Protein backbone atom coordinates (compact mmCIF):
# COMPACT_ATOMS: atom_id res chain seq x y z
CA UNK A 1 0.00 0.00 0.00
CA UNK A 2 2.85 2.37 0.90
CA UNK A 3 4.44 1.66 -2.47
CA UNK A 4 1.20 2.51 -4.27
CA UNK A 5 0.82 5.80 -2.38
CA UNK A 6 4.41 6.70 -3.11
CA UNK A 7 3.92 6.01 -6.81
CA UNK A 8 0.76 8.13 -6.91
CA UNK A 9 2.46 10.99 -5.12
CA UNK A 10 5.36 10.84 -7.53
CA UNK A 11 3.03 11.04 -10.54
CA UNK A 12 1.13 13.97 -9.04
CA UNK A 13 4.32 15.88 -8.36
CA UNK A 14 5.61 15.13 -11.85
CA UNK A 15 2.38 16.34 -13.45
CA UNK A 16 2.42 19.49 -11.34
CA UNK A 17 5.97 20.22 -12.39
CA UNK A 18 5.27 19.43 -16.06
CA UNK A 19 2.22 21.71 -16.48
CA UNK A 20 4.01 25.04 -15.85
CA UNK A 21 6.94 23.88 -17.95
CA UNK A 22 4.58 23.02 -20.84
CA UNK A 23 2.92 26.43 -20.59
CA UNK A 24 6.30 28.11 -20.55
CA UNK A 25 7.39 26.17 -23.61
CA UNK A 26 4.14 27.12 -25.43
CA UNK A 27 4.61 30.78 -24.59
CA UNK A 28 8.23 30.65 -25.72
CA UNK A 29 7.32 28.96 -29.01
CA UNK A 30 4.56 31.51 -29.58
CA UNK A 31 6.99 34.38 -29.00
CA UNK A 32 9.41 32.88 -31.53
CA UNK A 33 6.63 32.55 -34.11
CA UNK A 34 5.42 36.07 -33.36
CA UNK A 35 8.89 37.56 -33.81
CA UNK A 36 9.34 35.75 -37.13
CA UNK A 37 5.97 37.08 -38.25
CA UNK A 38 6.85 40.62 -37.18
CA UNK A 39 10.10 40.45 -39.12
CA UNK A 40 8.24 39.38 -42.26
CA UNK A 41 5.57 42.03 -41.79
CA UNK A 42 8.18 44.74 -41.31
CA UNK A 43 9.78 43.58 -44.55
CA UNK A 44 6.43 43.98 -46.33
CA UNK A 45 5.67 40.25 -46.59
CA UNK A 46 2.33 40.06 -44.81
CA UNK A 47 1.26 37.04 -46.88
CA UNK A 48 3.99 34.94 -45.26
CA UNK A 49 3.53 36.53 -41.85
CA UNK A 50 -0.19 35.75 -41.45
CA UNK A 51 0.20 31.94 -40.98
CA UNK A 52 2.92 32.53 -38.36
CA UNK A 53 0.74 34.97 -36.40
CA UNK A 54 -2.19 32.54 -36.41
CA UNK A 55 0.05 29.65 -35.38
CA UNK A 56 1.47 31.74 -32.54
CA UNK A 57 -2.05 32.49 -31.31
CA UNK A 58 -3.07 28.83 -31.58
CA UNK A 59 -0.05 27.80 -29.52
CA UNK A 60 -0.52 30.48 -26.88
CA UNK A 61 -3.94 32.14 -26.91
CA UNK A 62 -3.05 34.62 -24.17
CA UNK A 63 -0.83 36.45 -26.62
CA UNK A 64 -3.45 38.64 -28.31
CA UNK A 65 -0.83 40.63 -30.18
CA UNK A 66 -0.39 37.71 -32.57
CA UNK A 67 -4.09 37.77 -33.44
CA UNK A 68 -4.14 41.53 -33.89
CA UNK A 69 -1.14 41.43 -36.20
CA UNK A 70 -2.84 38.69 -38.23
CA UNK A 71 -6.01 40.79 -38.54
CA UNK A 72 -4.10 43.90 -39.62
CA UNK A 73 -2.02 41.93 -42.12
CA UNK A 74 -5.10 40.24 -43.61
CA UNK A 75 -6.79 43.62 -43.98
CA UNK A 76 -3.73 45.06 -45.74
CA UNK A 77 -3.87 42.11 -48.15
CA UNK A 78 -7.53 42.75 -49.00
CA UNK A 79 -8.69 39.54 -47.33
CA UNK A 80 -11.74 41.24 -45.93
CA UNK A 81 -13.59 38.18 -44.62
CA UNK A 82 -10.50 36.68 -42.98
CA UNK A 83 -9.57 40.02 -41.42
CA UNK A 84 -13.08 40.51 -40.07
CA UNK A 85 -13.10 37.02 -38.55
CA UNK A 86 -9.75 37.71 -36.88
CA UNK A 87 -10.93 41.07 -35.51
CA UNK A 88 -14.11 39.49 -34.11
CA UNK A 89 -12.10 36.69 -32.52
CA UNK A 90 -9.86 39.36 -31.00
CA UNK A 91 -12.88 41.10 -29.51
CA UNK A 92 -14.08 37.84 -27.95
CA UNK A 93 -10.61 37.20 -26.56
CA UNK A 94 -10.40 40.63 -24.92
CA UNK A 95 -13.36 39.68 -22.71
CA UNK A 96 -11.09 37.31 -20.80
CA UNK A 97 -7.90 39.39 -21.07
CA UNK A 98 -7.03 41.46 -18.03
CA UNK A 99 -3.72 42.87 -19.18
CA UNK A 100 -3.78 46.67 -19.35
CA UNK A 101 -1.93 46.66 -22.68
CA UNK A 102 -5.03 45.22 -24.36
CA UNK A 103 -7.26 48.05 -23.14
CA UNK A 104 -9.29 49.58 -25.97
CA UNK A 105 -8.69 46.70 -28.35
CA UNK A 106 -12.36 45.71 -28.19
CA UNK A 107 -13.28 49.17 -29.52
CA UNK A 108 -10.68 48.79 -32.28
CA UNK A 109 -12.27 45.45 -33.20
CA UNK A 110 -15.76 47.02 -33.32
CA UNK A 111 -14.48 49.76 -35.64
CA UNK A 112 -12.83 47.17 -37.88
CA UNK A 113 -16.04 45.14 -38.01
CA UNK A 114 -18.02 48.14 -39.26
CA UNK A 115 -15.27 49.06 -41.71
CA UNK A 116 -14.93 45.59 -43.19
CA UNK A 117 -18.53 44.31 -43.24
CA UNK A 118 -19.49 46.06 -46.54
CA UNK A 119 -16.34 44.71 -48.22
CA UNK A 120 -16.89 41.04 -47.42
CA UNK A 121 -17.92 38.89 -50.40
CA UNK A 122 -20.63 36.25 -50.04
CA UNK A 123 -21.20 32.88 -51.67
CA UNK A 124 -24.14 30.53 -51.26
CA UNK A 125 -24.40 27.02 -52.71
CA UNK A 126 -27.93 25.66 -53.14
CA UNK A 127 -28.73 22.07 -54.05
CA UNK A 128 -32.05 21.15 -55.69
CA UNK A 129 -32.66 17.41 -55.78
CA UNK A 130 -36.14 17.70 -57.24
CA UNK A 131 -37.71 16.60 -53.98
CA UNK A 132 -35.87 13.26 -53.96
CA UNK A 133 -34.93 12.42 -50.38
CA UNK A 134 -32.54 9.68 -51.52
CA UNK A 135 -30.60 11.91 -53.91
CA UNK A 136 -27.01 12.50 -52.87
CA UNK A 137 -24.55 15.06 -54.19
CA UNK A 138 -21.01 15.68 -52.97
CA UNK A 139 -19.96 19.32 -53.16
CA UNK A 140 -16.45 20.73 -52.85
CA UNK A 141 -15.32 24.34 -52.71
CA UNK A 142 -11.79 24.87 -53.97
CA UNK A 143 -11.15 21.19 -53.40
CA UNK A 144 -12.41 21.18 -49.81
CA UNK A 145 -15.64 19.26 -49.01
CA UNK A 146 -18.56 21.56 -48.25
CA UNK A 147 -20.38 20.29 -45.17
CA UNK A 148 -24.04 19.50 -45.75
CA UNK A 149 -24.97 21.90 -42.95
CA UNK A 150 -23.40 24.73 -44.96
CA UNK A 151 -25.41 24.03 -48.12
CA UNK A 152 -27.89 26.86 -48.58
CA UNK A 153 -25.98 29.05 -46.12
CA UNK A 154 -24.48 32.41 -47.03
CA UNK A 155 -20.72 32.07 -46.55
CA UNK A 156 -18.38 35.01 -45.96
CA UNK A 157 -15.44 34.80 -48.35
CA UNK A 158 -12.40 36.84 -49.33
CA UNK A 159 -12.34 38.20 -52.90
CA UNK A 160 -10.98 35.68 -55.37
CA UNK A 161 -11.84 32.70 -57.53
CA UNK A 162 -13.84 29.79 -56.12
CA UNK A 163 -14.33 26.51 -57.94
CA UNK A 164 -17.55 24.70 -57.04
CA UNK A 165 -17.53 21.02 -57.98
CA UNK A 166 -20.51 18.71 -57.69
CA UNK A 167 -20.74 14.93 -58.06
CA UNK A 168 -24.06 13.09 -57.91
CA UNK A 169 -22.58 9.68 -58.56
CA UNK A 170 -22.28 10.15 -62.30
CA UNK A 171 -20.17 12.61 -64.24
CA UNK A 172 -19.09 15.53 -62.00
CA UNK A 173 -19.56 19.16 -62.95
CA UNK A 174 -17.77 22.26 -61.82
CA UNK A 175 -17.85 26.01 -62.32
CA UNK A 176 -15.50 28.83 -61.33
CA UNK A 177 -16.97 31.88 -59.61
CA UNK A 178 -15.03 35.14 -59.30
CA UNK A 179 -15.97 37.17 -56.23
CA UNK A 180 -15.06 40.84 -56.00
CA UNK A 181 -15.14 43.12 -52.98
CA UNK A 182 -18.63 43.15 -51.48
CA UNK A 183 -20.08 40.95 -54.24
CA UNK A 184 -22.53 38.10 -53.71
CA UNK A 185 -23.11 35.01 -55.82
CA UNK A 186 -25.42 32.02 -55.63
CA UNK A 187 -24.42 28.68 -57.15
CA UNK A 188 -27.41 26.43 -57.79
CA UNK A 189 -26.92 22.73 -58.33
CA UNK A 190 -29.84 20.99 -60.04
CA UNK A 191 -29.74 17.22 -59.54
CA UNK A 192 -32.71 15.52 -61.19
CA UNK A 193 -31.90 11.90 -60.38
CA UNK A 194 -29.11 9.89 -58.80
CA UNK A 195 -26.18 9.67 -61.19
CA UNK A 196 -27.72 12.07 -63.69
CA UNK A 197 -25.74 15.02 -65.06
CA UNK A 198 -25.51 17.93 -62.64
CA UNK A 199 -26.58 21.33 -63.95
CA UNK A 200 -24.90 24.27 -62.25
CA UNK A 201 -26.30 27.77 -62.41
CA UNK A 202 -24.50 30.85 -61.11
CA UNK A 203 -26.60 33.94 -60.41
CA UNK A 204 -26.40 37.16 -58.48
CA UNK A 205 -29.00 37.63 -55.76
CA UNK A 206 -31.57 40.35 -56.31
CA UNK A 207 -29.90 43.74 -55.99
CA UNK A 208 -31.18 47.14 -55.03
CA UNK A 209 -31.05 48.13 -58.67
CA UNK A 210 -34.64 47.09 -59.23
CA UNK A 211 -35.82 49.68 -56.69
CA UNK A 212 -33.79 52.54 -58.08
CA UNK A 213 -35.75 53.05 -61.29
CA UNK A 214 -39.25 53.51 -59.78
CA UNK A 215 -37.79 55.66 -56.99
CA UNK A 216 -36.07 57.74 -59.66
CA UNK A 217 -39.30 58.30 -61.57
CA UNK A 218 -41.14 59.34 -58.40
CA UNK A 219 -38.36 61.76 -57.49
CA UNK A 220 -38.24 63.15 -61.01
CA UNK A 221 -42.02 63.66 -60.96
CA UNK A 222 -41.77 65.69 -57.74
CA UNK A 223 -39.03 67.80 -59.30
CA UNK A 224 -41.08 68.41 -62.45
CA UNK A 225 -44.09 69.45 -60.38
CA UNK A 226 -41.87 71.97 -58.58
CA UNK A 227 -40.60 73.29 -61.89
CA UNK A 228 -44.18 73.56 -63.15
CA UNK A 229 -45.00 75.57 -60.03
CA UNK A 230 -42.08 77.82 -60.89
CA UNK A 231 -43.70 78.48 -64.24
CA UNK A 232 -46.96 79.45 -62.57
CA UNK A 233 -45.12 81.74 -60.14
CA UNK A 234 -43.34 83.43 -63.05
CA UNK A 235 -46.72 83.96 -64.73
CA UNK A 236 -48.13 85.59 -61.59
CA UNK A 237 -45.07 87.84 -61.33
CA UNK A 238 -45.35 88.90 -64.97
CA UNK A 239 -49.06 89.67 -64.54
CA UNK A 240 -48.32 91.84 -61.51
CA UNK A 241 -45.48 93.55 -63.36
CA UNK A 242 -47.70 94.24 -66.37
CA UNK A 243 -50.33 95.81 -64.14
CA UNK A 244 -47.71 97.96 -62.42
CA UNK A 245 -46.20 99.07 -65.75
CA UNK A 246 -49.60 100.06 -67.08
CA UNK A 247 -50.69 102.10 -64.06
CA UNK A 248 -47.31 103.39 -62.84
CA UNK A 249 -44.71 103.16 -65.66
CA UNK A 250 -41.93 104.82 -63.65
CA UNK A 251 -42.50 102.54 -60.60
CA UNK A 252 -42.06 105.68 -58.46
CA UNK A 253 -44.70 107.54 -56.49
CA UNK A 254 -47.31 104.93 -57.39
CA UNK A 255 -50.80 104.93 -55.95
CA UNK A 256 -51.24 103.11 -52.63
CA UNK A 257 -53.88 101.00 -54.39
CA UNK A 258 -51.02 99.22 -56.24
CA UNK A 259 -49.40 98.02 -53.00
CA UNK A 260 -51.15 94.65 -53.16
CA UNK A 261 -50.00 94.24 -56.79
CA UNK A 262 -46.38 94.93 -55.83
CA UNK A 263 -46.61 92.53 -52.88
CA UNK A 264 -48.09 89.83 -55.12
CA UNK A 265 -45.30 90.24 -57.67
CA UNK A 266 -42.56 90.10 -55.03
CA UNK A 267 -44.02 86.95 -53.43
CA UNK A 268 -44.32 85.29 -56.84
CA UNK A 269 -40.70 86.21 -57.65
CA UNK A 270 -39.45 84.64 -54.38
CA UNK A 271 -41.53 81.52 -54.96
CA UNK A 272 -40.26 81.16 -58.52
CA UNK A 273 -36.62 81.29 -57.35
CA UNK A 274 -37.18 78.72 -54.60
CA UNK A 275 -39.10 76.37 -56.88
CA UNK A 276 -36.46 76.68 -59.59
CA UNK A 277 -33.63 75.71 -57.22
CA UNK A 278 -35.52 72.99 -55.36
CA UNK A 279 -37.17 71.56 -58.45
CA UNK A 280 -33.87 71.46 -60.32
CA UNK A 281 -32.14 69.58 -57.50
CA UNK A 282 -34.95 67.07 -57.04
CA UNK A 283 -35.35 66.48 -60.77
CA UNK A 284 -31.59 65.98 -61.10
CA UNK A 285 -31.65 63.44 -58.28
CA UNK A 286 -34.47 61.60 -60.01
CA UNK A 287 -32.53 61.43 -63.27
CA UNK A 288 -29.50 60.10 -61.40
CA UNK A 289 -31.55 57.34 -59.76
CA UNK A 290 -33.02 56.35 -63.11
CA UNK A 291 -29.54 56.21 -64.64
CA UNK A 292 -28.23 54.07 -61.79
CA UNK A 293 -31.19 51.75 -62.11
CA UNK A 294 -30.44 51.32 -65.80
CA UNK A 295 -26.79 50.33 -65.30
CA UNK A 296 -27.29 48.20 -62.17
CA UNK A 297 -28.29 44.63 -63.08
CA UNK A 298 -31.52 43.58 -61.46
CA UNK A 299 -30.63 39.95 -61.74
CA UNK A 300 -27.72 38.19 -63.30
CA UNK A 301 -28.41 35.88 -66.22
CA UNK A 302 -27.50 32.33 -65.19
CA UNK A 303 -24.66 30.32 -66.62
CA UNK A 304 -25.46 26.63 -66.99
CA UNK A 305 -22.85 23.92 -67.15
CA UNK A 306 -23.98 20.40 -67.85
CA UNK A 307 -21.50 17.55 -67.86
CA UNK A 308 -22.36 13.99 -68.81
CA UNK A 309 -20.65 10.93 -70.31
CA UNK A 310 -21.86 12.08 -73.74
CA UNK A 311 -20.25 15.53 -73.70
CA UNK A 312 -20.72 18.94 -72.21
CA UNK A 313 -22.52 22.18 -72.97
CA UNK A 314 -22.45 25.72 -71.68
CA UNK A 315 -25.19 28.31 -72.01
CA UNK A 316 -26.05 31.76 -70.73
CA UNK A 317 -23.84 34.69 -69.79
CA UNK A 318 -22.22 35.90 -66.59
C-alpha positions in Angstrom: 0.0 0.0 0.0 2.8 2.4 0.9 4.4 1.7 -2.5 1.2 2.5 -4.3 0.8 5.8 -2.4 4.4 6.7 -3.1 3.9 6.0 -6.8 0.8 8.1 -6.9 2.5 11.0 -5.1 5.4 10.8 -7.5 3.0 11.0 -10.5 1.1 14.0 -9.0 4.3 15.9 -8.4 5.6 15.1 -11.8 2.4 16.3 -13.4 2.4 19.5 -11.3 6.0 20.2 -12.4 5.3 19.4 -16.1 2.2 21.7 -16.5 4.0 25.0 -15.8 6.9 23.9 -18.0 4.6 23.0 -20.8 2.9 26.4 -20.6 6.3 28.1 -20.5 7.4 26.2 -23.6 4.1 27.1 -25.4 4.6 30.8 -24.6 8.2 30.7 -25.7 7.3 29.0 -29.0 4.6 31.5 -29.6 7.0 34.4 -29.0 9.4 32.9 -31.5 6.6 32.6 -34.1 5.4 36.1 -33.4 8.9 37.6 -33.8 9.3 35.8 -37.1 6.0 37.1 -38.2 6.8 40.6 -37.2 10.1 40.5 -39.1 8.2 39.4 -42.3 5.6 42.0 -41.8 8.2 44.7 -41.3 9.8 43.6 -44.6 6.4 44.0 -46.3 5.7 40.2 -46.6 2.3 40.1 -44.8 1.3 37.0 -46.9 4.0 34.9 -45.3 3.5 36.5 -41.8 -0.2 35.7 -41.5 0.2 31.9 -41.0 2.9 32.5 -38.4 0.7 35.0 -36.4 -2.2 32.5 -36.4 0.0 29.7 -35.4 1.5 31.7 -32.5 -2.0 32.5 -31.3 -3.1 28.8 -31.6 0.0 27.8 -29.5 -0.5 30.5 -26.9 -3.9 32.1 -26.9 -3.0 34.6 -24.2 -0.8 36.5 -26.6 -3.5 38.6 -28.3 -0.8 40.6 -30.2 -0.4 37.7 -32.6 -4.1 37.8 -33.4 -4.1 41.5 -33.9 -1.1 41.4 -36.2 -2.8 38.7 -38.2 -6.0 40.8 -38.5 -4.1 43.9 -39.6 -2.0 41.9 -42.1 -5.1 40.2 -43.6 -6.8 43.6 -44.0 -3.7 45.1 -45.7 -3.9 42.1 -48.2 -7.5 42.8 -49.0 -8.7 39.5 -47.3 -11.7 41.2 -45.9 -13.6 38.2 -44.6 -10.5 36.7 -43.0 -9.6 40.0 -41.4 -13.1 40.5 -40.1 -13.1 37.0 -38.5 -9.8 37.7 -36.9 -10.9 41.1 -35.5 -14.1 39.5 -34.1 -12.1 36.7 -32.5 -9.9 39.4 -31.0 -12.9 41.1 -29.5 -14.1 37.8 -27.9 -10.6 37.2 -26.6 -10.4 40.6 -24.9 -13.4 39.7 -22.7 -11.1 37.3 -20.8 -7.9 39.4 -21.1 -7.0 41.5 -18.0 -3.7 42.9 -19.2 -3.8 46.7 -19.4 -1.9 46.7 -22.7 -5.0 45.2 -24.4 -7.3 48.0 -23.1 -9.3 49.6 -26.0 -8.7 46.7 -28.3 -12.4 45.7 -28.2 -13.3 49.2 -29.5 -10.7 48.8 -32.3 -12.3 45.5 -33.2 -15.8 47.0 -33.3 -14.5 49.8 -35.6 -12.8 47.2 -37.9 -16.0 45.1 -38.0 -18.0 48.1 -39.3 -15.3 49.1 -41.7 -14.9 45.6 -43.2 -18.5 44.3 -43.2 -19.5 46.1 -46.5 -16.3 44.7 -48.2 -16.9 41.0 -47.4 -17.9 38.9 -50.4 -20.6 36.2 -50.0 -21.2 32.9 -51.7 -24.1 30.5 -51.3 -24.4 27.0 -52.7 -27.9 25.7 -53.1 -28.7 22.1 -54.1 -32.0 21.2 -55.7 -32.7 17.4 -55.8 -36.1 17.7 -57.2 -37.7 16.6 -54.0 -35.9 13.3 -54.0 -34.9 12.4 -50.4 -32.5 9.7 -51.5 -30.6 11.9 -53.9 -27.0 12.5 -52.9 -24.5 15.1 -54.2 -21.0 15.7 -53.0 -20.0 19.3 -53.2 -16.4 20.7 -52.8 -15.3 24.3 -52.7 -11.8 24.9 -54.0 -11.2 21.2 -53.4 -12.4 21.2 -49.8 -15.6 19.3 -49.0 -18.6 21.6 -48.2 -20.4 20.3 -45.2 -24.0 19.5 -45.8 -25.0 21.9 -42.9 -23.4 24.7 -45.0 -25.4 24.0 -48.1 -27.9 26.9 -48.6 -26.0 29.1 -46.1 -24.5 32.4 -47.0 -20.7 32.1 -46.6 -18.4 35.0 -46.0 -15.4 34.8 -48.3 -12.4 36.8 -49.3 -12.3 38.2 -52.9 -11.0 35.7 -55.4 -11.8 32.7 -57.5 -13.8 29.8 -56.1 -14.3 26.5 -57.9 -17.6 24.7 -57.0 -17.5 21.0 -58.0 -20.5 18.7 -57.7 -20.7 14.9 -58.1 -24.1 13.1 -57.9 -22.6 9.7 -58.6 -22.3 10.2 -62.3 -20.2 12.6 -64.2 -19.1 15.5 -62.0 -19.6 19.2 -62.9 -17.8 22.3 -61.8 -17.8 26.0 -62.3 -15.5 28.8 -61.3 -17.0 31.9 -59.6 -15.0 35.1 -59.3 -16.0 37.2 -56.2 -15.1 40.8 -56.0 -15.1 43.1 -53.0 -18.6 43.1 -51.5 -20.1 40.9 -54.2 -22.5 38.1 -53.7 -23.1 35.0 -55.8 -25.4 32.0 -55.6 -24.4 28.7 -57.1 -27.4 26.4 -57.8 -26.9 22.7 -58.3 -29.8 21.0 -60.0 -29.7 17.2 -59.5 -32.7 15.5 -61.2 -31.9 11.9 -60.4 -29.1 9.9 -58.8 -26.2 9.7 -61.2 -27.7 12.1 -63.7 -25.7 15.0 -65.1 -25.5 17.9 -62.6 -26.6 21.3 -63.9 -24.9 24.3 -62.3 -26.3 27.8 -62.4 -24.5 30.9 -61.1 -26.6 33.9 -60.4 -26.4 37.2 -58.5 -29.0 37.6 -55.8 -31.6 40.4 -56.3 -29.9 43.7 -56.0 -31.2 47.1 -55.0 -31.0 48.1 -58.7 -34.6 47.1 -59.2 -35.8 49.7 -56.7 -33.8 52.5 -58.1 -35.8 53.1 -61.3 -39.2 53.5 -59.8 -37.8 55.7 -57.0 -36.1 57.7 -59.7 -39.3 58.3 -61.6 -41.1 59.3 -58.4 -38.4 61.8 -57.5 -38.2 63.1 -61.0 -42.0 63.7 -61.0 -41.8 65.7 -57.7 -39.0 67.8 -59.3 -41.1 68.4 -62.4 -44.1 69.4 -60.4 -41.9 72.0 -58.6 -40.6 73.3 -61.9 -44.2 73.6 -63.1 -45.0 75.6 -60.0 -42.1 77.8 -60.9 -43.7 78.5 -64.2 -47.0 79.4 -62.6 -45.1 81.7 -60.1 -43.3 83.4 -63.0 -46.7 84.0 -64.7 -48.1 85.6 -61.6 -45.1 87.8 -61.3 -45.4 88.9 -65.0 -49.1 89.7 -64.5 -48.3 91.8 -61.5 -45.5 93.6 -63.4 -47.7 94.2 -66.4 -50.3 95.8 -64.1 -47.7 98.0 -62.4 -46.2 99.1 -65.8 -49.6 100.1 -67.1 -50.7 102.1 -64.1 -47.3 103.4 -62.8 -44.7 103.2 -65.7 -41.9 104.8 -63.6 -42.5 102.5 -60.6 -42.1 105.7 -58.5 -44.7 107.5 -56.5 -47.3 104.9 -57.4 -50.8 104.9 -56.0 -51.2 103.1 -52.6 -53.9 101.0 -54.4 -51.0 99.2 -56.2 -49.4 98.0 -53.0 -51.1 94.7 -53.2 -50.0 94.2 -56.8 -46.4 94.9 -55.8 -46.6 92.5 -52.9 -48.1 89.8 -55.1 -45.3 90.2 -57.7 -42.6 90.1 -55.0 -44.0 86.9 -53.4 -44.3 85.3 -56.8 -40.7 86.2 -57.6 -39.4 84.6 -54.4 -41.5 81.5 -55.0 -40.3 81.2 -58.5 -36.6 81.3 -57.4 -37.2 78.7 -54.6 -39.1 76.4 -56.9 -36.5 76.7 -59.6 -33.6 75.7 -57.2 -35.5 73.0 -55.4 -37.2 71.6 -58.5 -33.9 71.5 -60.3 -32.1 69.6 -57.5 -35.0 67.1 -57.0 -35.3 66.5 -60.8 -31.6 66.0 -61.1 -31.6 63.4 -58.3 -34.5 61.6 -60.0 -32.5 61.4 -63.3 -29.5 60.1 -61.4 -31.5 57.3 -59.8 -33.0 56.3 -63.1 -29.5 56.2 -64.6 -28.2 54.1 -61.8 -31.2 51.8 -62.1 -30.4 51.3 -65.8 -26.8 50.3 -65.3 -27.3 48.2 -62.2 -28.3 44.6 -63.1 -31.5 43.6 -61.5 -30.6 40.0 -61.7 -27.7 38.2 -63.3 -28.4 35.9 -66.2 -27.5 32.3 -65.2 -24.7 30.3 -66.6 -25.5 26.6 -67.0 -22.8 23.9 -67.2 -24.0 20.4 -67.8 -21.5 17.5 -67.9 -22.4 14.0 -68.8 -20.7 10.9 -70.3 -21.9 12.1 -73.7 -20.3 15.5 -73.7 -20.7 18.9 -72.2 -22.5 22.2 -73.0 -22.4 25.7 -71.7 -25.2 28.3 -72.0 -26.1 31.8 -70.7 -23.8 34.7 -69.8 -22.2 35.9 -66.6 
